[in-house]
Structure formats: structure tokens, C-alpha cells
Amino acid sequence: MRALARWKFDYDTPGLRERLELEDADVKALAGLFERLLLYDGTTASTPPPPAYISKDGFPNLTALNSAKLAAIRLTRGAFGKDGALTLFIGTKDGNTEIADFCVDAIKRGGVDLENPEYIRALYDLYFAEPRLNIQISIVESLSKSVIAANTMPQMLQVIMKGFQGTISHGLH
């Protein structure tokens, strides 16, 4: 990731995926890696746990984290196409405004197909993995705009039930 952060590539010019000779399996593996990286928010209670390359003695190095995230989303925008949509979606809710703004811009330029069954399934999977609340809210907003998402059962019913149940406060009785 450190090498990727230092690499200056043109993510706006078409054909980056071909120039890097990325196969479909490579893109899917990198997209999954980048999704977990973007879900990490730099706190000790964050899930998933921090990657080893951005922490030292259990404490996150936020400069390294933000550099890695920025490099990851630049490569995602330039080379992943629709396979990077979920990574960019997660990035729109990042606490670093440079990362969030970059992802919002990338989504506006590239678009996201809310009727793509694979993307909808990925949103449901992410929702049930219980990411940060701001990501969960954004997922529900996106799912509410999709006909395919509305007709995906039982996941839609589970989202609705979870919304009605709310969160349980362990400290109050």
C-alpha cells in the first residue's frame, strides 16, 4: 500500500486497467481489500481491525491510513469500473473530506447502477455486516431508490425489521 500511495498514475485516462494488466480476479480481490480499508475509521473500536501496515503497537497512523485510502480510491476510480462501486460508496462516508469528496465526484462521473443485482447484494451484505451508522443510513437511502432492492426478499424485510427494532442500549433498563 505504501508503494501504491507513492505511485502517481492518471486515473482519468481510460485504459488504466489494461495498462496495469489487471484481470477480473485481481480487480475483485483488490476491491475487497480496499472496501475493508475504507471501513476502518482509525478508532480502536473500529471493525474491521486495522491493517498491519497502518498501525504501530496497536495505534493507527492516521497519515498512513489516509494516504492508503486516497491511493486505493484513485486506483478504484481509474481501473475498477463497476467492480469498484461499493468501494467508492463506502468512501463517500469517510471522515476525511478529501477522500469523501473524491469518491462523491467519482460516483457522479461514473454513475452507479442501482438496478445491478450484484451491487444490490453487496449493499445488503455490507448493511448486515453492521458498518458505521452513517454508512448504514446511506445504504438504506440507496436501497430505497432501487426496484430490485425493494423486491429482494428476505433481505428487505430484515432491513425494515431492524429499522423498527432500533438499537438496544445495554446501560438502560
C-alpha positions in Angstrom: 0.0 0.0 0.0 2.9 2.4 0.7 4.1 1.9 -2.9 0.6 2.4 -4.2 0.4 5.7 -2.2 3.6 7.0 -3.8 2.7 5.9 -7.3 1.4 8.8 -9.4 -0.9 7.5 -12.0 -3.5 9.2 -14.2 -6.9 7.8 -13.1 -8.8 10.0 -15.5 -7.4 8.5 -18.7 -9.3 5.4 -19.9 -7.4 2.1 -20.1 -5.6 2.1 -16.8 -6.9 -1.4 -16.1 -5.4 -2.6 -19.3 -2.1 -0.8 -18.8 -1.8 -2.4 -15.4 -2.8 -5.7 -16.9 -5.4 -6.4 -14.2 -7.5 -9.5 -14.6 -11.1 -9.7 -13.3 -9.9 -11.8 -10.3 -7.3 -9.2 -9.5 -9.9 -6.4 -9.5 -12.3 -8.3 -7.3 -9.6 -9.2 -4.8 -8.3 -5.6 -4.7 -11.8 -4.2 -4.4 -12.5 -6.4 -1.3 -9.2 -5.3 0.2 -10.0 -1.7 -0.4 -13.5 -2.0 1.0 -12.1 -3.3 4.3 -9.5 -0.5 4.3 -12.2 2.2 3.8 -14.4 0.7 6.5 -11.6 1.2 9.1 -12.1 4.6 10.6 -9.0 4.9 12.7 -10.6 4.3 16.1 -9.7 1.4 18.5 -13.3 0.2 18.4 -13.5 0.1 14.6 -14.3 -3.0 12.7 -12.7 -4.5 10.8 -9.4 -4.2 12.7 -6.7 -2.0 11.3 -4.4 -3.4 8.6 -0.9 -4.0 9.9 0.7 -1.5 7.6 -1.1 1.5 9.1 -0.7 0.8 12.8 2.2 0.6 15.1 1.9 -1.0 18.6 -1.9 -1.1 18.2 -2.2 2.6 17.5 -3.2 3.8 14.0 -1.0 6.1 12.0 -3.7 8.4 10.5 -1.4 9.9 7.9 -0.5 6.4 6.6 -4.2 5.4 6.8 -5.4 8.5 4.8 -2.6 8.1 2.2 -3.5 4.4 1.7 -7.2 5.2 1.4 -6.6 8.0 -1.1 -4.3 5.8 -3.2 -6.9 3.0 -3.0 -9.8 5.1 -4.2 -7.7 6.6 -7.0 -6.9 3.2 -8.3 -10.5 2.1 -7.8 -11.8 5.1 -9.9 -9.3 4.6 -12.6 -9.2 0.9 -13.1 -12.1 -1.0 -11.4 -15.2 0.3 -13.2 -18.4 -1.2 -11.8 -16.4 -3.5 -9.6 -15.2 -0.5 -7.6 -18.7 1.0 -7.0 -19.0 -0.4 -3.4 -15.5 0.8 -2.5 -16.4 4.4 -3.7 -19.8 4.2 -2.0 -18.0 3.4 1.3 -15.5 6.2 0.7 -18.3 8.8 0.4 -18.9 8.4 4.1 -15.2 8.7 5.2 -14.3 11.2 7.9 -11.5 12.6 5.7 -13.2 15.2 3.4 -10.6 14.8 0.7 -11.4 11.1 0.4 -15.2 11.6 0.7 -15.2 14.4 -1.9 -13.1 12.4 -4.3 -15.5 9.4 -4.0 -18.6 11.6 -4.5 -17.0 13.1 -7.6 -16.1 9.6 -8.9 -19.6 8.3 -8.4 -21.1 11.4 -10.1 -18.8 11.0 -13.1 -19.1 7.2 -13.4 -22.5 6.6 -12.1 -23.8 3.7 -10.1 -26.4 1.2 -11.4 -28.9 0.8 -8.6 -30.6 -1.9 -10.6 -27.5 -4.1 -10.8 -28.3 -7.3 -8.7 -24.6 -7.8 -7.8 -24.3 -4.3 -6.4 -27.6 -4.5 -4.5 -26.5 -7.8 -3.0 -23.2 -6.2 -2.0 -25.1 -3.3 -0.3 -27.2 -5.8 1.7 -24.1 -7.8 2.7 -22.5 -4.6 3.9 -25.6 -3.4 5.8 -25.8 -6.7 7.7 -22.1 -6.6 8.5 -23.1 -3.6 10.6 -20.7 -0.9 9.5 -20.7 2.6 11.0 -24.2 4.2 11.3 -23.6 6.8 8.6 -22.8 4.0 6.1 -25.9 2.1 7.2 -28.1 5.1 6.7 -26.7 5.7 3.3 -27.2 2.1 2.3 -30.9 2.3 3.3 -31.2 5.5 1.2 -29.7 3.8 -1.8 -31.7 0.6 -1.4 -34.9 2.7 -1.2 -34.2 4.0 -4.7 -34.0 0.6 -6.3 -36.8 -1.6 -7.6 -34.6 -4.7 -7.5 -33.6 -3.9 -3.9 -37.2 -3.5 -2.9 -38.1 -6.9 -4.4 -35.1 -8.7 -2.8 -36.6 -10.9 -0.1 -35.9 -11.7 2.8 -33.2 -9.0 2.9 -35.5 -6.1 2.5 -37.8 -7.4 5.3 -34.8 -7.8 7.5 -33.7 -4.2 6.9 -37.2 -3.0 7.7 -37.4 -5.1 10.9 -34.0 -3.9 12.0 -35.2 -0.3 11.5 -38.3 -0.9 13.6 -36.3 -2.6 16.4 -33.7 0.2 16.5 -30.6 -0.2 18.7 -30.6 -1.7 22.1 -28.9 0.4 24.8 -27.2 -2.0 27.2 -26.9 0.6 30.0 -30.6 1.4 30.4 -33.3 -0.8 31.8 
